[in-house]
Amino acid sequence: MNQAKILSLGFQHVLAMYGGAVVVPLIIGGALNLSTEQTAWLIAVDLLTCGIATILQVLKNRWFGIGLPVVLGCTFTAVGPIIAIGSAHGMPAVYGAILASGLFLLAFSGVFGKIIRFFPPVVIGSVVTLIGITLIPVAVNNLAGGDGAPDFGSSENLLLGFGVLALILIVHRFSTGFLRAVAVLVGLVTGTFAAWLLGKVDFSAVSNASWFHLPEPLFIAAPSFEVSAILTMILVSIVSVVESTGVFMALGKICDKEVKPDDLVRGYRAEGIATLIGAFMNAFPYTTFSQNVGLVQLSGVKTRNVIFAAGGILMLLGLVPKIAAVTTVIPNPVLGGAMVAMFGMVIASGIRILSEVDFTDNENLLIIACSVGIGLGVTVVPDLFKAMPKGIKVLTDSGIVAGSLTAMFLHLFFRLTKGLSLAAGKETKASES
């Protein structure tokens, strides 16, 4: 395969994940009221780190790297927790939590096979569903114009937002292959053009941005450490490990390669290293992007050289702030329309995981009901545990943490008590005989 073809196929992988890679920093920057300069930096450094993380994962050596054609980016599962942590404790706590989760991944990569049994579909599905539910208000606020916007809920904003959502659905329904994979990107570009015609786009950030800028570690904030924030990001990292495991196994089948436990451990380590880099570069936690798996299957190209090219292109884009600044001109209503679809997909992913659960078992129903109910309750009424001691409030500052812990504890409770009941039943039968 010649170099031109490798580069074109690598660029196709970049386009397939570009929308998701760019939207994450845009959403977080807007939700946490970062400046235009900080948001542009966040986008640039995210693209750069996506490239570094991808190359780390494609490389295969004794210590890290799955060696499969995978592309890494920030998971949407982390968006809600990052916004919640940033709103409650500020950006330093966000990067402290990401740093801690990266260390956690590195420390426990070798034993994740044993830990994951405590996170069956009923627990993971409840957590992912709850994360998606907590994100929807962010999407709807943006669709209406953004909190505090003077034209909040105006007909123009609603037309733009719902128009973008409708276009994404139409492109997804009536197109195939690559165009379908970039439906969100098509919606964002078209929506921004429509907003420009309405006079809602300001290009000053693009003209002020430089053409080249070397990355500067800790540009936005140095990490600080909050226990509740760390617990939240560790839960996110565990969910990401479960998702990545599924992607690794799927790619193994596509590439006709047996994925062994040692391969998985190296894959987890690579994600841990990438997350540590994300913390120091003021970016995000990184995990395997599932949308690129479909592209591998669709194109039939399984060579790692193509993914190396994709990683290099992402790094190059990350060094050009002007390209990153272009994406900051997307108006809130346009972004909100895309967010409704993407965050709704997080909920749908949680429901898909829950489809593996036996719903005839009332214990599973109780785990889902109580974990989602408590998690959503804490999110909607954040002062619920205001009078509790600080040690308890650490676990209830975030609805995601409260709901996740509820799901875990209820699963363990039902599992242990069922075991005790079975043991007691056997003893009773033995004594009777």
Secondary structure, DSSP 8 states (H G I E B T S, - for coil): --HHHHHHHHHHHHHHHHHHHHHHHHHHHHHTT--HHHHHHHHHHHHHHHHHHHHHHH---SSS---SS--EE--GGGHHHHHHHHHHH-HHHHHHHHHHHHHHHHHHGGGHHHHGGGS-HHHHHHHHHHHHHHHHHHHHHHHTT-TT-TTTT-HHHHHHHHHHHHHHHHHHHH--HHHHHTHHHHHHHHHHHHHHHTT----HHHHHS-S-----TTSS------HHHHHHHHHHHHHHHHHHHHHHHHHHHHTT----HHHHHHHHHHHHHHHHHHHHTT----EE-THHHHHHHHH----HHHHHHHHHHHHHHHT-HHHHHHHTT--HHHHHHHHHHHHHHHHHHHHHHHTTS-TT-HHHHHHHHHHHHHHHHHHH-TTTTTTS-HHHHHHHSSHHHHHHHHHHHHHHHHHHHHHHHHHHHHHHHHHH-
